[in-house]
């Protein structure tokens, strides 16, 4: 094999490797009555920083929970799961997602996903201010999760 052909093959291999998409991750979020920190009515983990193309799998570990989006970035699909059923979503848009257990929102069962850059952070903070009064307890969780966005 000639030197030119070897160099061409090497350049093509490098170009293919460089253009290959990063491996998408599958994050698991448990829906729990009691978390590992003994907090009640939680998603664990309740804050995740992910990338476009990753998957979030909400796993019904304790009975009586569901999942519903309360804020998604522009162009992203809203989501809603059934009680006691797992739900997987593919993250296709950058931004901040806020979700909750519809049955336990009054108890502060809420979570946040940051996908890539938080382009809609101001919108997420405004949505949080509207959601917090609907929580009888643990509304500070939402502020804590939003504070982790970078």
Buried (B, 14 or more C-beta within 10 A) or exposed (E): EEEEEEEEEEEEEEEEEEEEEEEEEEBBBBBBBEBEEEBBBBBBBBBBBBBBBBBBEBBBBBEEBBBBBBBBBEEBEEBEBEBEEBBBBEBBBBBBBBBBBBBBBBBBBBBBBBBBEBBBBEBBBEBBEEBBEEBEEBBEBBEEBBEEBE
